[in-house]
Amino acid sequence: MQFLFPGFLWALVALAIPVIIHLFNFRRYKTVYFSQVAFLHHVKKDTRSKSNLKNLLLLLARIFLIVFLVLAFARPYFSEDHLKQQTGIPHVAIYIDNSFSMEAEGKYGLLLEEAKMKSLQIADAYPYNAKFLLVTNSIVPSGQQWVSQEQFVEKVSQIQLSHTFKTVNQVYDQIFTMLPSHDSSLNLHTFLLSDFQTATLE
C-alpha cells in the first residue's frame, strides 16, 4: 500500500496526545471521607475497575479517530505488486480539476501542476496493461476514451486551465458512461484530484 499524500502521515505523531491525557488522568486523586473502612475498600475496588475500563475505551476511541483522519487525508492506494495480483485488467479513471481555482499556489507549485504530478504517480503504480480514463473540466464525454499508460501521460501533459468546472456527481456520471457494459466484474479504480471548492462539491 502506498499513499497519495504521505506527508500527512507525520500527523500520526498526534497519537501521543491521547496517551499523555490518559496517563495524566491516572494521576488525579480526590479525597472522600468514609466512616467504615470495609465499605471504603469495596467502593474503591469497584470504582477503579469501572474507571480503568472507561479510560481505556476513551483512549482507544481517540487513537482510532486520529488514525482514520490521518489515513483519510493521506489517501492510501495499492502498489503495482498488489494490483498485479488482482483479477482483470485494471481500469483507472482519474479526474484532474483544471478550473481556475487550481491556479492557486500549493506546496510544490500550482495546484494544477501538483495534481498532474500525482496523476502520473498513480498511473506509474499500475501494471503495463492497465487502461486509463482522463477526466477534466475541458473534456466532454464524446472526447473520452480508455487509453494506455503512455497515452495517458501525453494527455496529462496537455492539460491547461479552464473556465469551466464539474461537480463530483457530474464527474462520476461521466466516468460511468464510459464503463464497458459487457464486463460485470470490471476492476475499476477512481481518483479525484481537486481542491474541492464549494462549486465542485455541489
Secondary structure, 3 states (H helix, E strand, C coil): CEECCHHHHHHHHHHHHHHHHHHHHCCCCCCCCCCCHHHHHHHHHHHHHHHHHHHHHHHHHHHHHHHHHHHHHHCEECCHHHHHCCCCCEEEEEEECCEHHHHCEECCEEHHHHHHHHHHHHHHCCCCCCEEEEEECCCCHHHCCCECHHHHHHHHHCCCCECCCCCHHHHHHHHHCCCCCCCCCCEEEEEEECCCCHHHHC
